[in-house]
Amino acid sequence: MRLIEFFLTQLARLYLWRYRPKIVAITGNVGKTSAKEAIATVLKNQKHVRASGGNLNTELGVAATIIGDWSKEYYDEGGGTLFWVKVLMTGILRLLAPQKYPEVLVLEYAADRPGDIRKLARKFKPDVAVVTAVGQIPVHVEYFSGPEAVAKEKSELVRALDQKGTAVLNFDDLAVLDMKDLAKGWTVTYGFGGGADFRASNYEIRAGDGGEPSGIGFKINHSVGFTPIKIGGILGKSQGYAAAVAAAVAAVFGINLVSVSEALAQYHGPKGRLKIIPGIKNSVIIDDTYNAAPLSTHIALETLKDIGNPSRGSGQNRKIAILGDMLELGQYSVQAHQNIGDMAGKIANILVCVGEKAKFIADSAANEMPKENIYWFHNSDEAKAKVQELVQEKDVILVKGSQGMRMEKIVEEVMAEPESAGELLVRQSKKWKVK
């Protein structure tokens, strides 16, 4: 695979040399994919854009995206050796023939281990570097000496910019905001904080005719004014961040706020990120099953908290939190799960915990809510039947956990139309279905 990686990288660099696209590179511990989708949605109205799909965010994946759009094949085929050989051979043939190539590439740069971002940024130099959030206990921290080392790794994307480059930084994350001192060129900030260049404000959860959550609304403010944003089918302030960063990147390309608002009306967010899905018994599922880290789980629970305010223990509009293990946290794992348990116990009427590490969620939550309302299971297959039994009329159900916990199986069990799982849920390809 190292030989294939070498040749793919060289081929991708030939594509960049030949076509000279602008590269918008995105990194961070949470919010990368939502930011990528929102940025691509806004830029596509006025530019020819290609965005990386799925988990194509490593050196192999970034190179493949530069060469072509392989997201569907990667999703279906699983990214084995034969897949990468096909990308290489097809890429060589395409380079020899004239083609219309994207003006802008919107790419995710992932960092599982020290040195990953620096290597990616050196080989595929960005014109715009977006850093979303680091958080106090980042994902993948077990491979680093601590959160500060993770933040330093993410900052390599900003360091890679030249004087013509632009750093787009989350104003509300201090570790990210501090990276502004590393930028050689222009710096733009976004967030909910009052000093952000592109500030989200007036966030609210919009309700449907029956009072159920249907989407979100907020404003994006800039020095030249503000524009209202409405997004259906998705929840969470994380989407406010995605919209704000999209507006910031749009400004780099000369796109105004009115155009941003019009484009985001067509944005519905990626699968498994606080998506609203109708559930059995007229319940509502908040599907946040793509992955989990302490910060994203905190955001998900805050979202659950913000939906109405029924009396705890009431039979109607109960809040059910179904939380799986947060993986790859190393020495911070116990503390992180305990913190989430403290929070969940103050918000949920019913708590279902899935996985060995989630025992710490259950134990801490028991200090805040009745123990008889807390359930624990080894895995999602064990939990899903009990969850179906627990659901009552008009419950609001949050489902969240790391990728390896396969929490989407629980969503499929309690969604009103399970035949739509392939269209609506994460990890529905053949490679995942056999696991």
N, C-alpha and C positions, 0 to 999 in steps of 0.2 A: 504493500500500500504506500510505502514511503516513496517508491519510484513513481507511482501514479500521481501522488501528491505533488512531487517535484515538477513533472511534466504539465499537470493541470495548472499549477501556479504560473509557470512560464508562459503557457498558452493564454491564460487570463491577462497577464501583463502585456502580451502582444495585442490583445483586444483593446486594452486601455490606451496603449500607444497609438493604435490605428484610429480609434473612434473618438478619443478625448472626451468621454462623458464626465460630468460632475458627479462626485461621490458624496452622498450623505451617509455617514457612518454613525451607527447608534450603538451605545453600550450602556450598561447599568445592571443592577441586580433585580429590579422589578420594572415593569412598564415598557420594556423594549419593543415587544411585538405590537402593543396598542399604539405606541408612538410611531412605529414603522408604518402601520396600516393607515393611521390618520394623516401622516405626512404624505404618503403615496397618494391617498385620496385627494388631498388638496392640490398637489403638484400636477396630477394627471389631467386636471381641467385645462392646463395651459402648456404642459410639457409632455414629451414622450418619456414615460417613466417605466422602469422595471424595479420591482421590490423583491427581495429574497423571500422565499416561502418556507413554511415548516421550520425545521431545525437546521436549515442551511446557513449556519452562522459560524462554523469552524473554517479553517483554511481551505479544506476541500469544498465546503458548502459555499463560501464566498467566491472562490474561483469558479465554481460551476455556475453561480448566478451571473457573474460577469460574462461568461460564455453564452448563456441562454437561460430560458425559463424552464427549470427542471422540477418545479415544486410538485406537480402531479405525479410524475414518474417516480420521484423520490418517495413520495407518500405511499404510492401503490407497491413499489418494488422493494423498499426497505433499505436502499443504499448499500447493497453488497458490492463486491469487487467488480462483478460484471456491469453493474450500473455505472460505476465510475469509469470503466473502460469505454462504455458507450458514450459517456459525456465527452471524454477525451477525443475519441475518433470523430464523433459528430462535430465537435468544436473545431477540429482541424479542417474538415471539409467546408464548414460554414465560413471560416476565415478566408478561404480561397475564393469565395463567391461574394459578389456585392450584396449588401443587405441594409435595410433601414435599422439603425442601431439606436437605442435609447439615448436621450440627451442627459438624463439623470438616473443614477443607480441609487436606490435606497437600500442599504445593507445593514444587517445586524452583525456586530462583532462580539463574540462570546469569549469569556475568560473562565475556563475551568481550573486552570493552574497558572502559577506565576509565569510571565513571559508571553502569554497568548496574545494579549492586546498589542503589545509592542511589536510582535512578529507580524500580525495582521496589518497594523498601521504602516509598518515599514514596506511591506510588499504591495499593499493596496492603499496608497496614501489618500486620506480624505480631504475634501474641500470644505465640508461642513462636519464638525464633530458634535454629536448630541450625546450628553450624559444624563440619564434619567434620574436614578436614585441609587444610593448605596445602602442606607439604613444602618442601624446600630449592630445588628447581627445579620450580615449578608448571606445569601445562598452561596454554596461552594466554599464557605469559609474554612471548612476542614482541610482544604488544600493550601491554605495560607497561614501565616503566623498569627493573624488577627484581622479585625475589620479595617485597621489602618492600612494593612498590606493590600487588602482588596481594593480600597479606595485609590491607593497608589497605582495599582495595576490599571484601573479604569482611567486614571489620569493620563496614561500613556497615549490615549487617543487624542487628547488636547495637545500634548507635547509634540505630536507628529504634524500638527498644522504649521504651515508657513505664514508669512505676513499677509498673504492674500486670503487665508483661511478664516473661517468663522466658528467659534465655539458657542454652542447653544446649551446652557446649563440650567439645571433645576435650582431656582432661587431658594426653595424651602428646605433643601438638604444641604446642611453646612459643609459636609465633606465634598459635595459636588461644587457648591458655590466657591469654595476655596481654590478650585482649579482655575478660576479666572486669572490668577496671577501667572499661570503657566502659558497662557495664550499669547502668541506673538502678534495676532491680528485683532479682529473685531470680536467682541463678546456680547451675546444677547442672553438675557435670562427670562425664565418663565415660571409660573407657579401661582399659588393662591396668595402669597405674601404681598404686602403693600408695596414693596420696592421692586417687584418684578417688572421687567420691560413689557412682557405680555402676561397680564394677570387675569386669572379666572376668578369670577365673583358671582354672588347671588345664586349659588348652587342650590338646586331643589330636585326632589324626586317627583316626577309627574305621575299622575294616577289615571287609570282608565275609568270607564263608565261605572264599573262595579267597585271602584275604590282600590283595585289591585295596582301595583306598580307597573308602569308602562314604559318608562324611560326617564331621561334627565333633561334639565334645562339649566343654563347658566349664561353668563356674559364673558366675553373676552375683551379686556380693556387694554388700550395702548395710548400713547401720547396723542395720537390723532383722533381718538374717539373710542367707541366700543361697538360691538355687534353681538346680538343675541344668538345663542346656539341651542338647538333642540336636537336630541338624539334619541331615537326610539329603540326599544328592545334590549337595552343594556343599562346597567347601574354603576354607581361608584364615582367618587371624586377622581379616581385614577383616569377616568375618561375626560375629566376637566383638564387634567395634566396633558393628556394626549392631544386634546384640541388646542391647548395653549402652545405646546411645542410645535404643533403643525403650523400655527399662525406665525410663530417665530421663524421657522424655516421658510415659510412662504415669503416672508418679508425679505429674506436674503435673496430670493429670486424675483423680487419686485411684484409680488402678488398681494393685493390689498385685503383688508378684513371682510369686505362685502363678498368677495370671491371665496374667501375661506368659509364663511357662513353658508353660502350656497353649496359648496362642495361637501361640507360636513353633514348636510341634510341627507346625503346618500351614504353616510358612514354608519355602520352598525356594529363595529368592533369585531375582533377575532373570536373564534369559538373558545368556549371554556374560560372566558374572562368576564365574570359577573353578567353573564347573559341571562335574560328572562325567558323561561320556558314554561308553558302551561303544564301543571301536574295533575295527577289523579285527584278526584274528589274536589275539583275546583281550587286546588292549591296552586301556589306559584313557586317555581324552583328558581333559585339564583345559582346558576351553574358557573362555578369558578374552579373547575377541575383541571385546568391545563397544568398547573404546577403550584407550589406553595413555598413561601419563605416567610419569616416572621413579619416583615413589613407588609407584604401583600395579604397575609392572613389578618393582620390588624385592620387593614383597609376593608377587607371583606366583612369583618365583624362590625365595623363602624357603619357599613352600608346596611347590614341587617338591623342594627340599632335604629337607624334613621327612618326605617319603614314603619310608619304609624307608631303608636305607643299603647298597645293593649295592656290591660292589667295582667301582671304575671300570674299564671295559673288559670287564666280564663280559657274556656273551651273554644273560643272563636279567635281567628287571626293570630294563632300562636306562632311563635318563632322557633323553628327547629334548626339547630346548627349541627351539621354532620362534618366532622373534622378528622382528616387523616394525618399520618406522620408528615412532618417537615424533614426532609432528608438532607444530608450533606452539611450538617451544622457542626460536626465535630464536638469539641469540648463545650460548645454553647448549647448543645441540644436539650439537655434537661431544663436549663433555665428558660430557654425560649418556649418550650412546650408548657412549662408552668405558668409563664406570663400570659400565654394565650388562654390557658385554663381559667386564670383569674378573670380575664376579660369576658370570655364566653359565659362564665357562670353568672355574670351580671346582666347579660343580654338575652340569653336563650331561655325558653320555657322547657324545651327538651334538648338534650345534648347526646349525640351519638359519636363515640370516638372509635377510630379504626387504626390498628397498628400498635406495635410494641411501645413506641415512643409516645403515642397518644394516651397511654396510661397516665402520663404525667399531666396531660390536659384534664383528664377525668378527675384525678386526685385533687388538683387545685380548684377545679370548678365546684367540687363538693363543699368547699368553704363558703360558697356564694349562693348555691341553689340546692333544693332537696335531692338527696342521693338517689331516691327512687326515680328521678327524672333523668338519670345519667346511665347510658348504656355503653358497653365496650365490646369490641369484636376484634379478632385477629386480623381479618382482611375484609375487603369490600364484598367478596362473594358471601361471606358469613353475614354481613350486616344488611344486605339489600332486602331480604325477606322481612326482617324485623322493621326496617324503615317503612316498608309498604304497609305493614300492620299499624304502625304508629300514626301515620298521616291521617288527619281529620280535615273536615270541610274548611276551606279557605286558609289553611296553614301557609306560612311563608318558610321555605326550606332552603337554607344555604348549604351547598356541598363544596368542600374545599380540601385539597390535599396534594402532596407531591405526586409527580408523574408516575413514579413507581408504585403508588398505592392504588392506581386504577379506579379512582373515585367516580369516573364517568359510568361505571357499571351500576352504581346506585342511582344516578340520574336516569339511566335508561329504565330501571325498574319502576320508577315512580312518575315518569313523564306521561302525559295524557295520550301522546301518540308515539309509542316506542318504534313504530315503523319509520319514523322520521329521524331516528338516531344517526343514520349514516350522513344525513344532511346537516344535523345540528350539533352533534357532539364531537369531541376530540377523540383521537386514537380509534378510528373506525376502519382502518385499512386492514388488509389480510395479515400483514406482519404483526399487528397488535391483536387481532381477533384470536390468533392461535395461542396467545400467551395467557 
